[in-house]
Amino acid sequence: MNSPATEQAHPGHAGLGSYATPDLVAAFIADQALAALAVQAAAADLARAVDAAVPRMRAGGRLVYVGAGTSGRLGLLDSVELYPTFNWPRERALALLAGGPGAVFAAVEGAEDDQAQGAADLLALVPTAHDVVLLLAASGVTPYALGACATARAAGALTVGIANNPGAPLTAAAEIGIVLDTGAEVISGSTRLKAGTAQKIALNTFSSSLMVRLHKTYGPLMVDLRASNAKLQRRALALTMRATGADTDAASAALAACGARVKTAIVMLLRGVDAVAAEQLLEAADGSVERALA
C-alpha cells in the first residue's frame, strides 16, 4: 500500500543509528529547518484563511481548534496563549482534542479513529456561521478531525484544514485547505518532528496575523495583553513607555488610572485625555490605537 510522505522512511538517513552524536543532532536540526520552508510555500493559503476569519471574529465568532495527538496539543497550545498575549476571551478560543482533556498528558488509544466522536464534540459547542474551525492532522486522514470538519461545515462555520500531505482528505473537505508539505521525517512517521514544527509555525502565523488585523497591536507592540502576572505587568509598563516616550512615573500613573490597559494608557498619554475619553476614542476607532491617535 502507498503510504503518505509523512509515514515514509527518510531517504537520506538510512544509517541514523550509527551517526556520531554531533552528526545526529545536526541531522535533526537541519531537517527541522525545512518546516519553515513548507509554511512559506503555503503563505497564500494562510493569508486567505486570515482574511476569511476577520469578519467572523468581528461578528463575535470563536476560534475552535480540533486535532488528535501532537496536532491537537499544538492547537490547544495556540488557543490558551491568545488570552494572556492578546486579551482574547477564553470562551472564544476553544480546543477539542481527541480523547478529551486527559489526552493532553497521555495518549488515548483509538480516540483519533472515532469520526462520530469528532462530529459530536464539535456539535456540543453549538457551532455557528461566525465560528472559525481549525482542523489539524499531519496525515490529513484522521477520522476525528474529518468528523468535526463535516459538522462545522454543516453549521456554516469557516473550516480551515491543515495537513502535511498533499492531496489529503482533510484539506479537500475544508473550505480552505493548507498543505504544509514536510515530507518524510528523520525518524519515519514521527510527525512530532518537522510536521509538528510546521504546524506550530502555521498556527503562530495565523493567530498572530488575525490579532493584528483585529487591532490587538500598535505597530509591532503587544498592546492588548492581559497583565495577569508580575512579568506581564512589567511588560505593560515597558510597552507604555516605549509607545509614548513617557517616563516611569507618568506611564505607571496612566496604567493605574485605566486598569492597566496598555492601549488606553497610550491614548491617554499621547492625546492628553483621561481614561474615559481614551476608551471612547478607542471604541470609535474599532480598537485601533493608530486611528484613535489620528
C-alpha positions in Angstrom: 0.0 0.0 0.0 1.1 3.5 -0.7 1.8 5.4 2.5 1.7 9.2 2.8 5.0 11.1 2.7 4.9 11.7 6.5 5.0 8.0 7.1 7.8 7.0 4.7 11.4 6.3 5.6 13.7 9.3 5.0 15.9 8.5 2.1 18.9 10.4 3.5 19.2 8.8 6.9 19.3 5.1 6.5 22.3 4.9 8.8 20.8 7.1 11.5 21.6 4.8 14.4 25.3 4.8 13.5 25.7 8.6 13.4 28.1 10.3 15.8 26.2 12.4 18.3 27.2 15.8 16.7 26.0 14.4 13.3 22.8 13.1 14.8 22.0 16.4 16.4 22.9 18.2 13.1 20.6 15.9 11.1 17.5 16.7 13.3 18.2 20.4 13.3 18.7 20.6 9.5 15.5 18.7 8.9 13.5 20.9 11.3 14.7 23.9 9.4 12.7 22.7 6.4 9.5 23.2 8.3 9.7 26.9 7.8 10.1 26.5 4.1 6.9 24.3 4.0 5.0 27.1 5.7 6.4 29.7 3.4 5.1 27.7 0.4 1.6 27.8 2.0 1.7 31.6 2.7 -1.0 32.5 0.2 -3.5 30.0 1.7 -2.7 31.2 5.2 -3.4 34.8 4.2 -6.7 33.7 2.6 -7.6 32.0 5.9 -6.8 35.1 7.9 -8.8 37.4 5.6 -11.8 35.0 5.7 -11.6 34.8 9.5 -11.5 38.5 10.3 -15.2 39.3 9.6 -16.3 36.3 11.5 -14.3 37.4 14.6 -15.7 40.9 14.3 -19.1 39.4 14.3 -18.4 37.7 17.7 -17.3 34.3 16.4 -15.0 31.8 18.1 -11.8 30.1 17.1 -12.1 26.4 17.6 -9.0 24.1 17.2 -9.5 20.4 16.5 -7.0 17.7 16.4 -5.5 14.5 17.8 -2.2 13.7 19.3 0.6 16.2 18.6 -1.7 18.2 16.3 -4.4 18.5 18.9 -1.9 19.6 21.6 -0.5 22.2 19.3 -4.0 23.6 18.7 -4.6 23.6 22.4 -1.4 25.5 23.0 -2.3 28.2 20.5 -5.7 28.6 21.9 -4.6 29.1 25.5 -1.9 31.6 24.6 -4.3 34.1 23.0 -5.8 35.3 26.3 -2.5 36.5 28.0 -1.0 37.6 24.8 -3.9 39.5 23.2 -6.6 39.6 25.9 -8.7 37.4 23.6 -11.6 36.0 25.6 -11.1 32.4 26.7 -14.6 31.5 25.7 -13.8 32.5 22.1 -10.7 30.3 21.8 -11.6 26.6 22.3 -9.8 23.4 21.6 -11.0 19.9 21.0 -8.5 17.1 21.5 -9.4 13.5 20.5 -9.7 11.6 23.8 -10.7 14.6 25.8 -8.6 16.7 28.2 -6.7 13.7 29.6 -5.2 13.2 26.2 -3.0 16.3 26.8 -0.8 14.2 29.1 -1.3 10.6 27.9 -2.2 9.1 24.6 -5.8 7.8 24.4 -5.5 4.9 22.0 -8.1 4.8 19.2 -9.6 8.2 20.0 -8.4 9.7 16.7 -10.1 7.0 14.8 -13.6 7.9 16.0 -15.2 10.1 13.4 -18.6 10.1 15.1 -17.0 11.5 18.3 -15.3 14.3 16.4 -18.6 15.3 15.0 -20.3 15.0 18.4 -17.6 17.0 20.2 -17.9 19.8 17.7 -21.7 19.7 17.7 -21.6 20.1 21.6 -20.1 23.5 21.1 -23.1 24.6 19.1 -21.2 25.9 16.1 -22.4 28.9 14.2 -21.6 30.6 10.9 -19.5 33.1 12.7 -17.1 30.5 14.0 -13.7 29.5 12.5 -12.8 25.9 13.0 -9.1 25.0 12.5 -8.7 21.3 11.9 -5.2 19.8 12.2 -3.8 16.4 11.2 -0.4 15.7 9.9 -1.6 12.7 7.9 -4.7 14.6 6.8 -6.8 11.4 7.2 -7.6 11.5 10.9 -11.3 10.5 11.3 -11.8 12.6 14.4 -10.8 15.7 12.5 -12.9 14.8 9.5 -16.0 14.2 11.6 -15.6 17.6 13.2 -15.0 19.2 9.8 -18.2 17.9 8.4 -20.2 19.1 11.4 -18.6 22.6 11.2 -19.3 22.9 7.5 -22.9 21.9 8.0 -23.3 24.7 10.6 -21.9 27.2 8.1 -18.6 27.8 10.1 -15.4 28.6 8.2 -13.3 25.4 8.1 -9.5 25.6 7.7 -7.9 22.2 7.2 -4.2 22.0 7.9 -2.3 18.8 6.9 1.2 17.8 6.0 0.5 15.6 3.0 -0.6 16.9 -0.5 -4.0 15.6 -1.6 -5.1 14.8 2.0 -8.8 14.3 2.5 -8.9 16.9 5.3 -7.6 19.8 3.2 -10.1 18.8 0.5 -13.0 18.6 2.9 -12.3 22.0 4.5 -13.4 25.3 2.9 -9.7 26.4 3.0 -7.0 23.7 2.8 -3.5 24.5 3.9 -0.9 21.9 2.9 2.4 22.0 4.8 4.4 19.6 2.7 7.1 18.5 5.1 7.7 15.1 3.6 9.4 12.2 5.4 10.7 12.6 8.9 14.2 11.7 10.1 12.5 9.1 12.3 9.9 7.7 9.9 6.3 8.6 11.0 7.3 10.7 13.9 5.3 13.7 12.9 6.0 15.4 16.3 9.2 16.4 14.4 9.1 18.8 11.4 5.5 18.2 10.6 4.6 19.4 14.1 7.1 22.3 13.8 5.4 23.4 10.6 2.0 23.2 12.2 3.3 25.3 15.1 4.7 28.0 12.7 1.5 28.0 10.8 -0.7 28.4 13.9 1.6 31.2 15.2 1.3 32.9 11.9 -2.4 32.5 11.5 -3.5 33.6 15.0 -0.9 36.4 15.3 -1.9 37.8 11.9 -5.5 37.6 12.8 -4.9 39.5 16.1 -3.0 42.2 14.2 -6.0 42.6 11.9 -8.2 42.9 14.9 -6.1 45.8 16.2 -4.5 43.9 19.1 -1.2 45.5 18.4 0.2 49.0 17.9 2.9 48.8 15.3 4.9 45.8 16.5 4.0 46.3 20.1 1.8 43.8 22.0 -0.5 46.5 23.5 -3.7 44.4 24.2 -2.0 41.9 26.5 -3.6 40.8 29.8 -1.2 41.8 32.6 -2.1 38.8 34.7 1.3 38.3 36.4 4.3 40.3 37.5 6.2 39.6 34.2 3.3 40.9 32.1 2.8 43.9 34.5 6.5 44.9 33.8 5.9 44.3 30.1 2.8 46.5 30.2 4.8 49.4 31.8 7.7 49.0 29.3 5.3 48.9 26.4 3.5 52.1 27.5 6.8 53.9 28.0 8.1 52.7 24.6 5.0 53.7 22.7 4.6 57.1 24.3 8.1 58.2 25.4 6.7 58.8 28.9 8.8 58.2 32.0 8.1 55.5 34.5 6.0 57.7 36.8 3.8 59.0 34.1 3.3 55.6 32.5 2.6 54.0 35.8 0.0 56.6 36.7 -1.8 56.2 33.4 -1.9 52.4 33.7 -3.2 52.7 37.3 -5.9 55.1 36.1 -7.2 52.8 33.4 -7.0 49.3 35.0 -3.6 48.5 33.4 -5.0 48.6 29.8 -2.0 49.5 27.7 -3.9 50.7 24.7 -5.9 53.1 26.9 -2.8 54.3 28.6 -1.1 55.1 25.3 -4.1 57.1 24.1 -4.3 58.9 27.4 -0.7 60.0 27.3 -0.5 60.8 23.6 -3.9 62.6 23.4 -3.7 64.2 26.8 -7.1 62.8 27.9 -8.4 60.8 30.8 -9.2 57.1 30.8 -12.9 57.6 29.9 -12.2 59.8 26.9 -9.4 57.4 25.8 -11.7 54.5 25.9 -14.3 56.4 23.9 -11.7 57.2 21.3 -10.7 53.6 21.0 -14.2 52.4 20.8 -14.9 54.9 17.9 -11.7 53.6 16.2 -12.8 50.0 16.5 -10.0 49.4 19.0 -7.2 50.7 16.7 -4.6 52.8 18.6 -3.4 54.3 15.3 -6.9 55.5 14.4 -7.6 56.7 17.9 -4.5 58.9 17.7 -5.2 60.2 14.2 
